[in-house]
Amino acid sequence: MSQYRILSLTPENVEEFGIFCVKNKKHAGYRAKSAWLGDQLPRGLKLVLLLNSQDKAVGFLEYAPSEQSWRPVNAPGYDFIHCIWTDGKKLKTPGLAAKLLQYCIEDASSRGRQGVAVISSTGSWMAGADVFRKHGFDPVDEKPPFSLLAHRFTNSSLPKFPRGLADRSEQYQELTLLYANQCPYVGKAVAELPPVAARFNISLSLVEVTKPKEAQAIFPTPYGVFCLIYEGRVLADHPISATRFRNILQKELNLITTDKQR
């Protein structure tokens, strides 16, 4: 693995190296994520790329002190991983995720943190638990399909999900999208979903969450950063396409589109 190196993104080099999971810089999500990074990187967020010998990114990991995390988790003193993604399977190169996790763990330890925490999921929008358990992370809390795992350096208190997390959605009775631009796919959804709602003659309220403390307090699902709610019920807990949104409006809300090209 010596042919790989870790590069930390900064406000100065993010445009040169990009954000990995979305390559097209004209993509609505890329632009939203880039602006979000410009605000968050100086505040302690870290986005590191794994580069090969040709300086091509083959993976990334994003993490922050839990106090600056955008997931609704209580993990004082920990660093918190938002995302990890590698091209290991495509490249048939095992061990890429291990290199990124090792870097994160060593960095957190060197800064005197209590450990590193992360949320995994059996769904398709977050990494599964296995990759973390292989590197010293243990399950500490669960809200299916999400699991909270922690790699502890000391005998500090364990991270946990807030109480009453699901109850947070009850205050939203109108069709509402709570979102933060931590994930570039959120930006794409924010651009594409309102026109679909308009064709169904229903108003979609967009509520952008702009501060991590607010994110920790407001989001009703462990994924955070994207939550579509109607009549207090979560309709989607991760970014969705315009097609998926249309299906939700038709099949779950029984709405009829005014668009003749159905």
N, C-alpha and C positions, 0 to 999 in steps of 0.2 A: 504493500500500500504506500510505499515511499514516493510513488509517482504522483500522489495526490497531496494537495495542500489546502488549508483553510484560509479563506479570505473574509474578513469582517466588512460588511457594507457600511458606508458612511454617507452623509448627505452629499459629499463631494464625488463619490465614485458609483453611486447607485445607478445613475443613468448610463454609465459605461458598461457595467456588468449586468444590469437588469435585475428582475426579481424572480427569475427561474420558472415559476409555474405558469406565467403568462408571458409569452415572448413578444407579442405584438404591442408596440408602444402606443398605438392608436386605439387599442382596446379600452373601453370605458372603465373596466376594472383595473387595468394597468395604471391609468391616469389617477384613479381614486386612491389606489394603494400607494403609488409613488408619493402623492401629496401627504398621505397618512404617515408614511415612513419619514418624510421630511420633518414632521412634527414630533414623532415618537423616538427616533434614533437619539436625539440629544437628551432625551429624558430617561435613558437607561435601557431601552429596548435594544436587542441585538439580533441581527439577521446575518448569519454566516453561510457562505457558499463553500461547497467542496469542489475544487477545480482539479481537472486532470493535467497532464503534462503539457497540453496545448492551451491551457487556461480556459477550457470550456467547462461550464458548470454542470456537474453530474448529480448534484444534490444540494439541499439547503436545510437549515434548522433555524427557527425563530423562537427566541425566548426572552424573558424579562424578569426582573425582580417581581415577586408576587404582588407587591404594592402597585406595580404598573401593569399587571396582567389584565387581559381583556376577557377572561373566563370568570364566571361566577363561582369562585372557589375561595375558601378561607385557608390560606397557607402562609401565615406570617413567618418571615425569615427565610423562605424558600425562593429559589428561582423557579419560574414556571415556563414550560415548553408549550408554545402555541401550536407549532406545526413542525413536522419533519417529512421530507420527501426525497427519495433518491431514484436514480435511473438504474439501480443495481440489477433488477430483473431484465430490463431491456438490454443492458450491456453484458449480462451474464457475469457480473462481478460482485460476489458476496462481500460483505463487510463494510459497505459504504456508510450505512446507518450507524454502525458501531463507531466509526471514526468521528462522526458528528456528535454522537452522544458522549463519547469520551472527552471531546473538547469541551462540551457544555458542563459536564460533571467536574472536570478539573478547574474550569474557570469559576464555577460557583464555589468550589471548595477554597480556591485561592483567595476569594473575596470574603471569606468567613461566613458564608451562608449556611443555613441549617440543613439544606439538601436541595433536591430538584424534584418537582412534581409535574405531572402531566395527566391529561384526560385521554383515554383511548375509547374506541367504539367498535362494536361489531358491524356498524354500518359502513358505507363507502366513503364518508367524508372526513374520517379521522383515522390515524394509524391504529392498528390492532394492538392488543396488550402484549403479545408475544415478544415483539422487538424490544420492548422496555424491560420485560421480566428477565430477558437474557442478560441484562446489564445492571442488575441489582435493584430494580424497581419492584416494589411489592404493592398489591392492591390494598387500599386503605378505606375506600368508600365506594358506593355503587348506586347508580340510578339508571337501570337498564334503558337503552342499550349502552350506556356510558359507564366507564369505570375510572376511578381516580387512583392513580398510583404514585408512590413516592420512593425516592432513593434518599435515605436519611444518612447524614454524616454524624449526627449526635443523637442523644435520646430526647430530642425536642418533641413537642406535641405534633401529632399527625395532622396533615391537611384533611379538610372535610368539605362536603358540599353544604351550603347554607340551609337552614331549616326553612320549610315553606317555599321552596324554590318554585314548585309548580303553581302555587297560589298567586304568583305575581302576574299571571296572564289574565286574572279575573277582571281587572280594571279596564281591559280593552274590549269593548263591545262592538265597536265599528271595525271594519276590515283594516288592520294596521300591520305595517311592516316595521319592526324594530331592527335597526341595523347599525353596524360600525364597519368602517372600511379596512379592517384588519385583514380580510381575505379579498383578493382581487375579484373573485367570482361574485362577491356581494355587489360590487360596483356594476357588473354586467346586469345582474337581476334588477337593481334599482333603476337602471336605464330602460329595461325591457318590460317590466311588469305593469307600470301605470297605464300605458296605451292599451294593454289587454283588458285591464279593469274597466277602462272607459268604454270599450266595445260591449261590455256586459252591463253598462249603466250602473256601476257600483263605484263608489269613491274608495280609493286606497290611500290611507294616511301614511306618509313616510315619516318616521321618527328616527333621526340620526343621533346616535350616541357618540359623543366626542371626547369623553374623558374615561380613563380606565376605572376610576372609583364608581362612576355612574354605571358603567358596564357591569361591574361586579354586583351592583345593587338592583339593577333593573331587569336584566335578562332572565327569563323563566326556565331556560333549559341549559344544561351543562355546556353545550357547544357555544352558546353566546353568539354575539356578532350578527346573527340573522335569525329572526323569528317572525313568522307570519301568523297572525292571530285574528280570530273572528268569534264574537260572542264569548270571549273568555277561553276559547279553545285554540290550542296550538295546531295550526294546519300544516306547517313546515318548520323544521328546526335546523335546516341547513339551506344554503343557496339552491334555488331551483330555476329551471329554464322557463321561458315564456310558455312553452307547450305544456309543461307540468302545471303551471299556474292556471292555464286555460282548463285543464282537466279537473283541477280542484274546484274551480268556479262552477263548472258544469255538473260534476258528479257529486260533490260534497255540499255545495251551496244551492244546487238545482237552479242555477241561473241560465238564461238564454242570451246568446250573443246577438247583437244587432248587425254583426258583420255577415254579409251575404256569402262571403267566400269561406265557408266552414270546412 
